């Protein structure tokens, strides 16, 4: 089987809801990451066989095949470049990477861009379902689904709290994890750790045009006392907005190519795709699946958790990576070393390639070899991607 390589991966700095990226249409925001990636890698734009774009809320400004629209809005990609938009919930653009790799590994395609977009300001989370329900056009839960899961309203918030109770975490544990996310993100930002992965976005400000290059969600003044004082999401629960991923606007992209394309276009890869895994489990607790997906991925790869140098486990809620650490016995010092979604934001469909960009550049900066990325996803699904640096 052919090998799939990642030449580079990039992301925009996160924008808070109603914040610095709120004035940018999601199609143009996605196009900016595509163009930056093409320009940075030097790939011939006409060589791109396909663009696989992750997006969760495919409605409104993200409707009508947002991936293809981003290609058409691109300043570099020709209109002959195909694109497809996919939804695997929060893992959408991680799945885009895996689909891109599968296309290359099968020998069908040589150059594929995996990407993601989510403007949670302009297309609110869940609006692709809620607007239809408000108009009386039906509910996503069918009679057949209701028969199997009677009375269950699948909820990530409920699942996150179930994980807290199952694994015995205290609110103080969660708060400390939330603070750590901000502290690591602050240190990474101040050290310039994100500079090679960030796509600068020109934005309009009261003082004129400026470039958005710093993640807007980081609380540079974060304290444990401040985090501990944030209101609980649900009565009797333990999680708060300060220990949950931030609503975020952003886009991201990664270039996945074959060995033949490396030679043909004189490209230097960052990493090769080592192992691809996706699993599914309990849709009610929902967010716990990365634990078991990681077990399967490591067994498939012939590696132990200690062989992995860095881990990116999406901080949908603090309880998810905390449970992952407890289950795998992984070294917490290797986890989300530049902060995670609690500090940096979780732009849903863009988070998969966003995390890959951060993982690859963190591995490169440290001269390390193996990286593992995993995300919890709606419906009790999880992707795991293991990369080996070149």
C-alpha positions in Angstrom: 0.0 0.0 0.0 1.2 3.5 -0.9 2.2 5.9 1.9 0.4 9.2 2.5 2.4 12.2 3.7 1.4 15.5 5.2 3.4 18.3 3.7 2.0 21.0 6.0 -1.0 21.9 8.0 -2.3 25.4 8.9 -5.1 27.1 10.8 -6.5 30.5 11.5 -6.2 31.9 15.0 -9.5 31.3 16.7 -12.1 34.0 16.9 -14.5 34.3 19.8 -18.3 34.3 19.1 -19.1 37.8 17.8 -15.4 38.6 17.9 -12.6 39.3 15.5 -13.6 36.9 12.7 -17.3 37.6 13.0 -17.1 39.9 10.0 -15.7 37.2 7.7 -18.0 35.0 5.6 -17.2 31.3 6.3 -16.7 30.6 2.6 -14.0 33.3 2.5 -12.6 32.1 5.8 -12.2 28.6 4.5 -10.7 29.9 1.2 -8.1 31.8 3.2 -6.7 28.6 4.7 -6.8 26.8 1.4 -4.8 29.7 -0.3 -2.3 30.0 2.6 -1.6 26.2 2.4 -1.2 26.2 -1.3 1.1 29.3 -1.2 3.1 28.0 1.7 3.8 24.6 0.3 4.3 25.8 -3.2 2.2 23.0 -4.7 0.9 23.6 -8.2 -2.7 24.6 -7.6 -3.8 22.7 -10.7 -2.3 19.5 -9.2 -4.8 19.3 -6.4 -7.0 16.3 -7.1 -9.7 17.1 -4.5 -10.5 19.1 -1.5 -12.3 17.4 1.4 -13.9 20.0 3.7 -15.3 19.2 7.2 -18.2 21.3 8.4 -20.8 20.5 11.1 -23.5 23.1 10.7 -24.2 22.9 7.0 -26.8 25.6 6.9 -27.2 29.3 6.0 -23.8 30.7 5.0 -22.3 27.2 5.3 -24.9 25.5 3.1 -24.9 24.6 -0.6 -21.6 22.7 -0.4 -19.3 25.0 1.5 -16.2 23.1 0.5 -16.9 23.7 -3.2 -17.8 27.3 -2.5 -14.5 27.8 -0.7 -12.6 26.5 -3.7 -14.6 28.9 -6.0 -13.8 31.8 -3.7 -10.1 30.8 -3.6 -7.6 33.1 -5.2 -5.3 30.3 -6.1 -7.2 27.1 -6.8 -8.7 26.8 -10.3 -12.5 26.2 -10.7 -11.6 22.7 -12.0 -10.6 21.7 -8.5 -13.3 19.3 -7.1 -14.4 19.5 -3.5 -16.8 17.7 -1.1 -18.2 18.7 2.3 -18.4 16.1 5.1 -19.9 15.9 8.6 -18.5 13.6 11.2 -19.5 16.1 13.9 -16.5 17.5 15.8 -14.2 15.1 14.0 -15.2 16.3 10.5 -11.9 17.6 9.4 -9.9 14.9 11.1 -12.0 12.5 9.0 -11.2 14.8 6.1 -7.5 14.0 6.7 -8.3 10.3 6.9 -10.3 10.3 3.7 -7.5 12.3 2.0 -5.0 9.7 3.2 -7.1 6.8 2.1 -7.4 8.3 -1.4 -3.6 8.6 -1.6 -2.9 5.3 0.0 -5.2 3.5 -2.5 -3.3 5.1 -5.4 -6.4 6.8 -6.8 -5.3 10.3 -6.0 -1.9 12.0 -5.4 -2.6 15.4 -4.0 -5.6 16.1 -1.7 -6.3 19.0 0.6 -8.1 18.1 3.9 -9.7 21.1 5.4 -12.4 22.4 7.8 -14.5 25.4 8.4 -16.9 26.6 11.1 -18.2 30.1 11.8 -20.1 29.5 15.0 -21.0 33.2 15.1 -22.7 33.2 11.7 -24.1 29.7 11.7 -24.9 28.9 15.4 -24.3 25.3 16.6 -27.2 23.1 15.9 -29.0 25.6 13.7 -29.2 23.2 10.8 -31.6 21.2 13.0 -33.2 23.7 15.3 -34.4 26.0 12.5 -36.2 23.2 10.8 -37.8 22.1 14.1 -39.0 25.6 14.8 -40.7 25.6 11.4 -42.5 22.4 12.1 -40.4 20.4 9.5 -39.7 17.5 11.8 -37.0 16.2 14.2 -33.8 14.3 13.5 -34.9 11.5 15.9 -36.9 9.1 13.8 -39.5 6.6 15.1 -36.9 3.8 14.6 -34.3 5.7 16.6 -36.8 6.5 19.3 -37.7 2.8 19.6 -34.1 1.9 20.2 -33.4 4.8 22.5 -36.7 5.7 24.1 -36.9 9.1 25.7 -33.2 9.8 25.2 -32.2 13.2 23.9 -28.6 12.7 22.8 -26.6 15.5 24.6 -22.9 16.1 24.7 -23.4 18.1 27.9 -25.1 15.2 29.5 -22.4 12.8 28.2 -19.6 15.0 29.6 -21.2 15.1 33.1 -21.7 11.3 32.9 -17.9 11.0 32.3 -17.2 13.2 35.3 -19.3 10.9 37.6 -18.0 7.6 36.0 -14.4 8.5 36.5 -14.8 10.2 39.8 -13.5 13.7 39.0 -14.1 16.6 41.3 -15.0 20.1 40.2 -11.6 21.2 41.5 -9.9 18.7 39.2 -11.8 20.1 36.2 -11.1 23.7 37.1 -7.4 23.0 37.5 -7.4 21.3 34.0 -9.1 24.3 32.6 -6.5 26.7 34.1 -3.7 24.5 32.7 -5.1 24.8 29.2 -4.9 28.6 29.4 -1.5 28.5 31.0 -0.1 26.3 28.2 -1.7 28.4 25.5 -0.3 31.6 27.0 3.2 30.2 27.2 2.9 28.9 23.6 1.7 32.2 22.3 4.3 34.2 24.1 7.0 31.9 22.8 5.8 32.2 19.2 5.0 28.5 19.0 2.0 29.0 16.7 3.6 31.3 14.2 4.3 28.6 11.5 0.8 27.2 11.6 -1.3 30.5 11.7 -3.1 31.8 8.7 -3.2 35.6 9.0 -6.7 37.0 8.4 -7.2 40.6 7.5 -10.0 42.1 9.6 -11.6 45.5 10.0 -11.2 47.1 13.4 -12.2 50.5 14.8 -8.6 51.6 14.2 -8.6 50.4 10.6 -7.5 47.1 8.9 -5.4 44.7 10.9 -4.2 41.1 10.8 -5.8 38.5 13.2 -3.0 36.2 14.3 -3.5 35.5 18.0 -6.1 33.1 19.4 -8.8 35.4 20.8 -10.1 33.0 23.4 -7.0 32.8 25.6 -7.5 34.3 29.0 -4.1 35.9 29.6 -5.3 36.8 33.1 -6.8 33.4 34.0 -6.7 32.3 37.6 -8.0 29.3 39.4 -10.2 31.5 41.5 -11.7 33.1 38.5 -12.3 29.7 36.8 -13.8 28.2 39.9 -16.3 31.1 40.2 -17.9 30.5 36.7 -21.5 29.4 36.8 -22.3 25.6 36.4 -23.7 24.6 33.0 -26.3 22.4 34.7 -27.6 22.3 38.2 -26.0 19.6 40.2 -23.2 19.2 37.6 -19.5 20.0 37.8 -18.7 21.5 34.4 -18.8 25.2 33.5 -18.0 27.3 30.5 -14.5 27.6 31.8 -14.0 23.9 31.7 -15.6 23.4 28.3 -14.4 24.2 24.8 -15.0 27.7 23.6 -17.5 28.6 20.8 -15.1 29.6 18.0 -14.8 30.8 14.4 -12.0 29.4 12.4 -10.7 27.4 9.4 -7.8 25.0 8.8 -6.2 22.9 6.0 -3.6 20.2 5.5 -1.9 19.0 2.3 -1.8 15.2 1.9 0.2 13.7 -0.9 1.7 10.5 -2.3 5.4 9.7 -2.5 5.2 10.3 -6.3 3.8 13.8 -5.7 6.6 14.6 -3.3 9.1 13.9 -6.1 7.1 15.4 -8.9 6.5 18.7 -7.1 9.7 18.9 -5.1 7.8 18.9 -1.8 9.3 18.2 1.7 6.9 16.4 4.0 6.5 17.1 7.7 5.1 13.6 8.5 3.7 10.4 7.2 0.4 9.0 8.1 1.2 5.9 10.3 -2.3 4.7 11.4 -5.9 5.6 10.7 -8.7 4.5 13.0 -12.3 5.3 13.6 -14.6 3.5 16.0 -18.1 4.0 17.5 -19.7 3.1 20.8 -22.3 4.3 23.3 -24.2 7.3 21.8 -25.5 8.3 25.3 -22.3 8.9 27.2 -21.1 9.7 23.7 -17.8 11.5 24.4 -16.0 8.6 26.0 -15.2 6.8 22.7 -11.7 8.3 22.2 -10.5 6.1 25.1 -11.4 2.9 23.3 -10.5 4.1 19.9 -7.0 4.9 21.2 -6.7 1.3 22.4 -7.6 0.0 19.0 -5.3 2.4 17.2 -2.3 1.6 19.3 -2.9 -2.2 18.9 -3.2 -1.7 15.1 0.0 0.4 15.0 2.0 -2.0 17.1 2.8 0.8 19.5 2.3 1.5 23.2 1.0 4.7 24.6 4.6 5.4 25.9 5.9 5.2 22.3 3.9 8.3 21.4 5.7 11.6 22.0 2.8 14.0 21.9 -0.9 13.7 22.1 -3.7 16.0 21.0 -7.0 15.1 22.6 -9.7 17.6 21.9 -10.8 19.5 25.0 -14.5 19.4 24.2 -15.0 19.3 28.0 -12.2 18.9 30.5 -13.6 15.5 31.6 -12.8 14.0 28.1 -9.0 14.3 28.0 -8.9 13.7 31.8 -10.7 10.4 31.3 -8.5 9.6 28.4 -5.4 10.2 30.5 -6.7 8.0 33.3 -7.7 5.2 30.9 -4.5 5.1 28.8 -2.0 5.8 31.5 -0.5 8.4 29.2 2.0 11.0 30.4 0.0 14.3 31.1 3.1 16.3 30.2 2.7 15.1 26.6 -0.9 16.1 26.3 -2.1 19.2 24.5 1.3 20.8 25.2 0.3 24.2 23.6 -3.1 24.3 25.2 -6.4 23.0 23.9 -10.0 24.0 23.0 -10.7 25.3 26.5 -8.3 28.1 25.8 -8.0 28.1 22.0 -11.5 27.4 21.0 -13.3 24.5 19.1 -14.5 25.6 15.7 -16.3 22.3 15.2 -15.7 21.3 11.6 -12.3 23.0 11.5 -10.9 21.4 14.7 -9.6 18.2 13.2 -7.1 19.8 10.8 -6.6 22.6 13.4 -5.4 20.1 16.0 -3.2 18.3 13.4 -1.5 21.6 12.5 -0.7 22.2 16.2 0.4 18.6 16.7 2.8 18.5 13.7 4.4 21.9 14.5 4.8 20.9 18.2 6.5 17.7 17.2 8.8 19.5 14.8 9.7 22.1 17.4 10.7 19.4 19.9 12.4 17.1 17.4 10.0 14.3 18.3 8.8 11.3 16.3 5.3 10.1 17.0 2.1 12.0 17.5 -1.5 10.9 18.2 -4.6 12.9 17.7 -8.1 11.9 18.8 -11.5 13.6 19.2 -14.8 12.8 20.7 -17.7 13.1 18.2 -21.5 13.3 18.3 -23.2 9.9 18.2 -20.4 8.2 20.2 -17.8 8.1 17.4 -14.1 8.8 17.6 -11.2 9.2 15.1 -7.6 8.4 16.0 -4.8 9.4 13.7 -1.1 8.5 14.4 1.6 10.3 12.5 5.3 9.7 12.3 7.5 12.7 11.6 9.8 12.6 8.6 
